[in-house]
Each structure stands twice: as C-alpha cells, then as structure tokens.
Amino acid sequence: MAADQDRPSDESAPLTLWYRTPAADWETESLPIGCGALGANVYGTLATERFTLDEKTLWTGGPGSAEGYDHGDWTTPRPGALAAVQRRLEREGALAPETVAAALGQPRRGYGAHQVLGDLEITLPGAPAEPDATYRRALDLRTALATVAYTHQGTTHTREFFASYPDQVIAGHFTAGRPGGVTLTVRHTTPHPGTTATARGDRLTVRGALRDNGLRFEAQLRLVTDGGTVRAGADGTLTVSGADRAWFVLAAATDYADTGPAYRGEDPHPAVTETVDRAAARPYEALRDAHVRDHRALFDRVALDLGGALPALPTDQLLARYTGQGGPADRALETLFFQYGRYLLIASSRPGSLPAHLQGVWNNSTTPPWSADYHVNINLQMNYWPAEVTNLAETTAPYDRFVASLLAPGRRTARRLFGTAGWVVHNETNPYGFTGVHDWATAFWFPEAAAWLTQQLYDHYRFGGSLDHLRTTAYPVMREAAVFWLANLRTDPRDGTLVVTPSYSPEHGDFTAGAAMSQQIVHDLLTNTLEAADLLDEDPAFRDRLRTTLDRLDPGLRTGSWGQLQEWKEDRDSPTDDHRHLSHLYALHPGRQIEPGTAWAEAAKVSLTARGDGGTGWSKAWKINFWARLHDGDHARTLLTQQLVHSTHANLWDTHPPFQIDGNFGATSGIAEMLLQSHHGPVEILPALPAAWPAGRVRGLRARGGATLDIDWSGGRATRITVHATRTGKLTLRSPLFPRGERDLYTTAGRTYTFPAPAHHP
C-alpha cells in the first residue's frame, strides 16, 4: 500500500536510546536493529564487539523433523469425539480443561522453534577493558543507526551499525581518529552442530543445516577497507590490519518456503552471494544513505510532542527515575516509548519475510520462550495493533501473507477435527502451517483464532480504502473463516441462541458453551464479513445466511450479579479475580461492539476495575487500550506508568517476563488510542487525553474512513485539527472544538482541511 503522506516529522525532540556502558545482557540491555528478515543485537562491548544474529525463517520442526510432523491434526480418526464433548457440556455446564484436552488434544510433534543464527564476534586488540566517561552506546530511532563511541589514549573510536531493508544486509562500520588505526578480527560462532565457517579473501561464509529437520542456512560477510590489509585465516576468521576504516556487510537466508507440503525452496547460496556482493560493491555512504532514507520514509510520518524534555541522562537512568507524575522528563520518556514501538515494528516486519513473532525478529537461543512463535490467541494480533493508526500500513504485508498461508492447512484441520468446510487455526502456530491442537490443557483449544486474525485484514481496508485489497486479499480469508463458523455454531438449549461449543476463555477457568470472548469474536467476524460482502456486492445468498446467523447469535454481552461484564454465559465471575487475561472485553478492544457511555461500557469498566492494574507486560498494554476506549485517559496513562515502571527493561523492551514484544506494540497502540479513535465510524479527536498531557501535538495519525490527522492541543482541548483526506467521501469529526461537538466533512482525496480554534469552515 502506498504511503498516505511522507511529510517530515518534528526534528526538535531527540529520539535516541543511549547508555554509558556496554550491554551485559541480551534481553535487558542490548540494542536491536532489523530489516524484517534479519535482526541483530548490538552490545557495544569494547575488546570484543558482539552481535547476536537472527534470520526469521530459521526454524526447527515441520516436515522433515526427527519427531515427525502432523500439523496438529489428529493422527487417528476420532468419530464423535467433538460431539461427545458438546453433549457433556450441555448436560454438565462446564468441563475441566484437562478433561477436554484428554478428549480432543494430542501430544505436539515436530512443532519446532525459532533458532538463533549465531553470534558475530569482532575482536579489537588494544581496546580498553572498561569504558570511561567518553563511552556512549546509542540507538537513534529516526535513522535506525546504532552507534558506539569512545576515546582511548587520545584516539576517538566509532562504530556504526544498521540493518538495511533496501539492500537486505546488516552493515557495520569502524573508524579511528588516526590513520591506520583500525585493526580487528571477525569470527562467527554458532550453536548448530555441523556448521562450517570458511574464510577466503575478504569473504566469510557460514553454512549449515539444522540437525532436526535439515533446513539449510547460509550467511556471508564481506569486509571492505580504506587502507590496510584483509587476511583470511584457516580458522574461519577475517583480520583487518592497519586500516583507516573498515566496514562489513552480512547477508543470510535459509531454504524455507512458506508453501506446503514441503515448506522448502532453493538452496540459499546463490541468493546470499548475490545480495552480499551487490552490497559490498557499493560505497558505505551509499548503503547508509539508502537505509536511512528507507527507514525515515516510514518513521517520519508520525511525530508526537507531549511537552516533554529529555534531561542529559542515559536511558536506563531515565527509566529508573520515571515516576509517572507527569513532569517533562516523564512525558519525554512516554514519547520515546511510543516511537520505539513504531521503530520495532519497522525493524521486525517488512514485506518479503515472515511477520513479527513473539520477540519480533530477535532471539538469542535455540530454545526460546514459547518457541518465539506465533501465538494467535492475542499476541500476533497485538503486534499489529499500531500498524494502521500510526501510519505503518506497509508493515502488515508479512501478516497478510502469513495468514493466507494458513488457509490450506487450516482447511485440512477443519475437515479432520470438525468435519466441516472453512479454515481454522488454534492457540498458536508456526511457519509450517500448524493449525491443529496439542495437549497443554489451558492453551490447546482456540478455533476462534482464525476469525480474530481476519480482523486486521478488514481494518486494513477500513483505514486505506483499497477495494482491490479487500477483494483479493481480505475477503477470501474472511469468507472462509465465516463459512467455518456457519457450520460449527450450535443451538444452545438454554435459550435457543447460536453459540460456540466447546468454548474456552483463554487460559482461564473451565470449558463451557458460549464464553463471552468466543461469541464476541464470531460476532465481529460475521459483521465484518457481511460489511465486506456488501461493499463488494458479492454473494447475495451468503449475505442472507450471515444476516440470519447474526440475528440468532448470542452476542457475548451479559451483565452479571455485581455489575460486571460476564466472562462466561453463566455468571461465574469473581470480583476478587485478577487474572491477566481480560478476554471477555474483546468487544471493547480490539472489537467494536461496545461504545463509551453505554451500559455495556459501564459493565466493562466494572470488570476492568476488578481485575486491577497489575499483570504481565502485554496485559498492561492491553489495559491501556481498554481504558482509552472507555475515554478514561487518566487511567489509561496509569497503566502506561505501570508498564514503564514494572514491565520494561533498560533497553525499553517489554517483559512478560520474559521479553515479549507485543507489550511494546500494545503500548504504542494504546497511546494512539488516547489521541485518536475511529473504530465506531466518527473520528474522535483526543478521546482519552490524560491530565498529565495538557498541551502537545501529534502529526500523521491515521483514521478509518480515509484520513490522516494532525492535532494541536492546549489546556486539554484541541486548538487546531488538520485533516489530510486520502479518500473521497464523508467523514464525521468529533471534538469540543466544533460548536455542536461534531462536524460532518465531505472530503476529496488529496485535499487538506484545517480547523483552528474557533472553528471555521475551510
């Protein structure tokens, strides 16, 4: 999708993470760079610089796995198993997760995990053992350049690193403040047995195959110098001696392909060789400039000024001193955290690679937490919550392709487990089309995941307005997900409504029929699919089925005995339950069934208040969005404060614990929701502005309906609204700036409309 606009952002506020010491720990201190397919973490260590390297498709498991692989589909037929569980639920009302897992689950085989590619170690003889007052390690979010600088024995040494999407390489540049001052040795280490590292000329080639499934991988690095010499060692090292400066480019790939049944493509060697040679033939400055231009074309679309002022403190100290009291330093850190989420999405999700996983593109292990996989009971979806509203729509292309790749295996799972048409995926998945089940009782069954995954596809249309994308990419996936649920909803004998059964509110309680989240997700899917079919004027008979089903569907909205929004169809909620999941509030966010000021909104508030402000990092991030949707900006910011104080590492990565990147993305989304909302149709200006942000401005946020907005505010009220129309049609703006609180605007694509205070007609 083309950019809505490429207007430059405000250059006045620095957007840099910086530190006075090298990183001692990958998770909490290293600085991430990435270009979608490739990622690296910069440590800034002195005598031996270290990079943790990642290639996103380097996965064990899948076809060829030593464990065998079945996509999670039942390995032997189970006639009547699902119907038997449904009948028991009708009789007994609830079943323990272990009971349902015994009936419908099976041990997971060949699922696999993302694998670290290895470490790049660069030894610099003569470097100091410890940093002094001149040392600075930094990551500039605007340029996506990581730097290390220090002075030793009167000579200033600088290092600069980036991951280039245009050139598909990771690059590093070393200089010293005197001629011939750069001497270093490069080597690659890996945890994968049988990997070879061969140095010839200025090239280091690392090649291997994963022992588990035979997936081939290759990385090549080339060193370029001004002056000095480059020597290849028999031990697989490259050594630079006496250069004025030196730089490397590194490319990597595997033979993974995103189509089954084999999920294999060509040997990566020719492509890696071509990529690294093309990059090495270019001047370093040309590589750097192309990278910065590419990154800024995305990053600079949005600028946020909350009236903050960064003190001369490194980021770890800034975070440690953060109080949430609303001072200039606090507001500056909140702005930095917002933009860091956007930086991480650009770095971990670009066209041509897999989508961002639980850790984006970064991983330092062969056994990462939760396999660094794609949990689709919220986590993958949360990764993309900020994409549309913060003007990074292009980053969703890998998500679209990945979801489409699940259709073929998802259809097979629908047939084998449910005996119906359509497609399905459960709680988590991998790059090899795992759409079935496993046997972890509280996290194995979630067929609503496919429906939830389609929401982002439809939202992409609602923001951007491309009927071609809706027709060719979104609607086919939505339609098949809807077909699955039209075939699998059952009549509830308690009240005659259609319900999901068995139904499980993620990781919480017992299995029942018609849990709130299940019903709300299916309601969202069928509503969106009907809207899409109406827009495309397709499938009249199918549209009739959708309308009829929606009329009979239990919507998943029910108020309980203490005023709460019920998590289950029966009133089972406890007012002392502080579980991290708030699944029954899906209808509030990211869904759109609940509007502020309604009885359902009040019930959601009761539930949200009862669950408290604690939880894991991603849970706090979700709560920011919930409170913003309730138009309570002060409480939304309280959750932002909680996340920064209790769930954020020194490198500003979110922690579950351990590190999970969805919390970063969820927080960025939540801040955007505080400033702009459009999910109900009208564009709401500053709907949840906290008192701690009395004056500020934001540039470049996008609204559904085809508009990009700039907003200035003072005294807690908008003082100027600029609308850049990207579609021709009607927009309704809501703001106290307008005399009646609302203004209908009939836009023409490409035109700009400005409303200063007091409001006037353009």
Secondary structure, 3 states (H helix, E strand, C coil): CCCCCCCCCCCCCCCEEEECCCCCCHHHHCEEEECCCEEEEECCCCCEEEEEEEECCCECCCCCCCCCCCCCCCCCCCCCHHHHHHHHHHHHCCECHHHHHHHHCCCCCCCCCECCCEEEEEECCCCCCCCCCCCEEEEECCCCEEEEEEEECCEEEEEEEEEECCCCEEEEEEEECCCCCEEEEEEEECCCCCCEEEEECCEEEEEEECCCCCCEEEEEEEEEEECCEEEECCCCCEEEEEECEEEEEEEEEECECCCCCCCECCCCHHHHHHHHHHHHCCCHHHHHHHHHHHHHHHHCCCEEECCCCCCCCCHHHHHHCCCCCCCHHHHHHHHHHHHHHHHHHHHHCCCCCCCCECCECCCCCCCCHHHHCEECCCHHHHHCHHHHHCCCHHHHHHHHHHHHHCHHHHHHHHHHHHCCCCCCCCCEECCCCCCCCCCCCCCCCCCCHHHHHHHHHHHHHHHHCCHHHHHHHHHHHHHHHHHHHHHHCEECCCCCCEECCCECCCCCCCEECCCHHHHHHHHHHHHHHHHHHHHHCCCHHHHHHHHHHHHHECCCCCECCCCCECCCCCCCCCCCCCCCCCHHHCCCCCCCCCCCCCHHHHHHHHHHHHHCCCCCHHHHHHHHHHHHHCCCHHHHHHHHHHHHHHCECCCCCEECCCECCHHHHHHHHHHHHHHEECCCCCEEECCCCCCCCCCEEEEEEEECCCEEEEEEEECCEEEEEEEEECCCEEEEEECCCCCCCEEEEEECCCCEEEEECCCCCC
